[in-house]
Amino acid sequence: MQSVIFDFNGTLFSDSALHERAWQQFIQGLIGRKFTKEEFDQIHGRTNHLNMERILGKKLTEEEANKLSEEKEAFYRQLVLKEQQTQLIAGVTNYFDYLQDNHQPMNIATVSPKVNLDFYFELFHLDRWFDYKKVVYNDGLLESKPAPDFYVQAALNVGADPKEMIIFEDSPIGLQGAYNAQAKRIIAVATDNNHEKLKKTGLVDFVIDDFTDPRVKKIV
């Protein structure tokens, strides 16, 4: 059975700028300087545990990484509420309705931690379309993107064949993970007009700005 699997941050919710601001505030306090754009690109799409180790240049226990992760994510959630940025990407709720009306299995595969997933479900009322218990998030049990694990598990959780899944992603690391999962189709969601960068990965069927793009209804 075919399924449609969505990354969340940057794919369904245009929050990349807020995440970057939160990371920069956190990193400044942690190591005394901000990250360059190139350095930031290397952490987008990976789990916080891996990112904390990259930032500090050393291995961390799960407890140490979780403590740092929650500090950073608290900055981020405060920014979301402060900026009143509480809308999903254009067209996506209609697309969810379309998939639901057509009995199309769908799920979310996000490297966000549980505390953020809970925040999103409450803020966006995601339970209208998704079964919280089937969503795949960063619980420390799966290998981080670009490994295929998050996507494969998301498809299995809705009773679908991972090799028949359609994946929507926004980051090059996530797109590589989708490719590694041997997804049937991979659709990239552009951020800050980065169409060419996403196309040049050579991993995508096509790139969209948002879910009002008529092509998204033709792939299922």
C-alpha positions as CSV (number, residue, x, y, z in Angstrom):
1,M,0.0,0.0,0.0
2,Q,1.2,3.5,-0.9
3,S,1.6,6.2,1.8
4,V,2.4,9.9,2.0
5,I,5.0,10.7,4.6
6,F,5.8,14.3,5.6
7,D,8.7,15.8,7.4
8,F,7.4,18.6,9.7
9,N,9.7,21.6,10.2
10,G,10.2,23.5,7.0
11,T,8.0,21.1,5.2
12,L,4.6,21.6,6.8
13,F,5.5,24.5,9.0
14,S,7.6,27.4,7.7
15,D,9.7,27.8,10.8
16,S,13.3,27.5,9.6
17,A,14.0,31.1,10.4
18,L,12.7,30.7,13.9
19,H,14.7,27.5,14.5
20,E,17.8,29.3,13.3
21,R,17.2,32.2,15.7
22,A,16.7,29.8,18.5
23,W,19.8,27.9,17.6
24,Q,21.9,31.0,17.3
25,Q,20.7,32.3,20.7
26,F,21.4,28.9,22.3
27,I,24.8,28.5,20.6
28,Q,25.9,32.0,21.5
29,G,25.3,31.2,25.2
30,L,27.0,27.8,24.9
31,I,30.2,28.5,23.0
32,G,30.3,32.3,22.9
33,R,29.8,32.8,19.2
34,K,27.2,32.3,16.5
35,F,27.3,29.8,13.8
36,T,28.0,30.7,10.2
37,K,25.4,29.9,7.5
38,E,27.6,27.0,6.4
39,E,27.8,25.6,9.9
40,F,24.0,26.0,10.4
41,D,23.3,24.1,7.1
42,Q,25.1,21.1,8.6
43,I,22.7,20.8,11.6
44,H,19.4,21.3,9.8
45,G,17.6,18.0,9.6
46,R,19.6,16.1,12.2
47,T,18.6,15.1,15.7
48,N,19.5,17.5,18.5
49,H,21.7,14.9,20.1
50,L,24.0,14.8,17.1
51,N,23.9,18.6,16.8
52,M,24.9,19.1,20.4
53,E,27.8,16.8,19.9
54,R,28.8,18.6,16.8
55,I,28.6,22.0,18.5
56,L,30.6,20.9,21.5
57,G,33.0,18.6,19.7
58,K,32.5,15.7,22.1
59,K,30.3,12.7,22.8
60,L,27.3,13.3,25.2
61,T,25.2,11.0,27.2
62,E,21.5,10.9,26.5
63,E,20.8,12.8,29.7
64,E,23.3,15.6,28.8
65,A,22.0,15.9,25.2
66,N,18.4,15.9,26.3
67,K,19.0,18.7,28.9
68,L,20.7,20.9,26.2
69,S,18.0,20.0,23.6
70,E,15.2,21.1,25.9
71,E,16.9,24.4,26.6
72,K,17.2,25.2,22.9
73,E,13.7,24.0,22.1
74,A,12.2,26.2,24.9
75,F,13.8,29.2,23.1
76,Y,12.2,28.0,19.9
77,R,8.7,27.5,21.2
78,Q,8.8,30.9,22.9
79,L,9.6,32.4,19.5
80,V,6.8,30.6,17.7
81,L,4.3,32.0,20.2
82,K,5.9,35.5,20.4
83,E,5.8,35.8,16.6
84,Q,2.3,34.4,16.5
85,Q,3.4,32.2,13.7
86,T,0.7,29.6,14.0
87,Q,-0.3,28.7,10.4
88,L,0.9,25.7,8.5
89,I,2.2,26.2,5.0
90,A,-0.3,27.3,2.4
91,G,-2.6,24.6,1.1
92,V,-1.4,21.9,3.3
93,T,-4.6,21.5,5.4
94,N,-6.7,21.2,2.2
95,Y,-4.2,18.6,1.0
96,F,-4.6,16.7,4.2
97,D,-8.3,16.7,3.7
98,Y,-7.9,15.6,0.1
99,L,-5.7,12.6,1.2
100,Q,-8.1,11.8,4.0
101,D,-11.1,11.9,1.7
102,N,-9.3,9.5,-0.7
103,H,-8.4,7.1,2.2
104,Q,-4.7,7.7,1.6
105,P,-2.5,6.6,4.5
106,M,-0.3,9.5,5.7
107,N,2.1,10.1,8.5
108,I,4.7,12.4,9.9
109,A,8.4,11.6,10.3
110,T,10.2,14.4,12.2
111,V,13.4,14.6,14.1
112,S,11.7,17.0,16.6
113,P,11.6,15.7,20.2
114,K,8.4,14.7,21.8
115,V,7.9,18.0,23.6
116,N,7.8,19.8,20.3
117,L,5.5,17.2,18.7
118,D,3.1,17.7,21.6
119,F,3.3,21.5,21.0
120,Y,2.5,21.0,17.3
121,F,-0.4,18.7,17.9
122,E,-2.0,21.2,20.3
123,L,-1.2,24.3,18.2
124,F,-2.2,23.0,14.8
125,H,-4.9,20.4,15.9
126,L,-3.0,17.7,14.0
127,D,-5.2,15.0,15.4
128,R,-7.7,15.9,12.8
129,W,-5.5,14.1,10.3
130,F,-2.8,12.1,12.1
131,D,-2.8,9.4,14.7
132,Y,-0.4,10.7,17.4
133,K,0.6,7.2,18.4
134,K,1.8,6.4,14.8
135,V,3.8,9.6,14.2
136,V,7.6,9.0,14.2
137,Y,9.6,11.6,16.2
138,N,13.0,11.7,17.9
139,D,12.8,9.3,20.8
140,G,16.4,8.3,20.7
141,L,15.7,4.9,19.3
142,L,16.1,5.5,15.5
143,E,19.2,6.6,13.6
144,S,19.0,10.2,12.5
145,K,18.4,11.4,9.0
146,P,20.0,10.9,6.5
147,A,19.5,7.3,7.6
148,P,16.2,6.0,6.2
149,D,14.8,4.8,9.6
150,F,12.4,7.6,10.4
151,Y,10.6,7.3,7.0
152,V,10.6,3.5,6.9
153,Q,9.0,3.4,10.4
154,A,6.5,6.1,9.5
155,A,5.3,4.0,6.6
156,L,5.2,0.8,8.5
157,N,3.2,2.5,11.3
158,V,0.3,3.1,8.9
159,G,0.5,-0.3,7.4
160,A,2.1,0.7,4.1
161,D,5.0,-0.5,2.1
162,P,8.1,1.8,2.6
163,K,9.1,1.3,-1.0
164,E,5.7,2.7,-2.1
165,M,5.8,5.8,0.0
166,I,5.8,9.4,-1.3
167,I,8.0,11.7,0.9
168,F,7.8,15.5,1.3
169,E,11.0,17.1,2.7
170,D,12.7,20.4,2.7
171,S,16.3,19.8,3.8
172,P,19.1,18.2,1.7
173,I,19.9,15.9,4.7
174,G,16.2,14.9,4.8
175,L,16.1,14.4,1.0
176,Q,19.1,12.1,1.3
177,G,17.3,10.1,4.0
178,A,14.2,9.8,1.7
179,Y,16.5,8.6,-1.1
180,N,18.1,6.1,1.3
181,A,14.7,4.8,2.2
182,Q,14.1,4.0,-1.5
183,A,11.0,6.1,-1.6
184,K,8.8,5.8,-4.7
185,R,8.7,9.6,-5.1
186,I,10.4,12.5,-3.3
187,I,9.0,16.0,-3.4
188,A,11.0,18.9,-2.1
189,V,9.5,22.0,-0.4
190,A,11.5,25.2,-1.0
191,T,12.7,27.5,1.7
192,D,13.9,31.1,1.0
193,N,13.9,30.5,-2.8
194,N,16.3,27.6,-2.7
195,H,14.8,25.7,-5.6
196,E,18.0,25.3,-7.5
197,K,19.9,24.0,-4.5
198,L,17.2,21.3,-3.9
199,K,17.1,20.4,-7.6
200,K,20.8,20.0,-7.7
201,T,20.7,17.3,-5.1
202,G,19.5,15.1,-7.9
203,L,17.2,13.3,-5.5
204,V,13.8,14.9,-6.1
205,D,10.9,14.5,-8.6
206,F,10.1,18.2,-8.4
207,V,10.2,21.2,-6.0
208,I,7.1,23.1,-4.7
209,D,6.7,26.4,-2.9
210,D,3.7,25.2,-1.0
211,F,0.8,22.7,-1.2
212,T,-1.3,24.9,-3.5
213,D,0.8,23.4,-6.3
214,P,-1.6,21.3,-8.4
215,R,1.1,18.7,-9.0
216,V,0.8,17.4,-5.4
217,K,-2.7,16.0,-6.1
218,K,-1.5,14.1,-9.2
219,I,1.0,11.9,-7.4
220,V,-1.5,9.9,-5.4
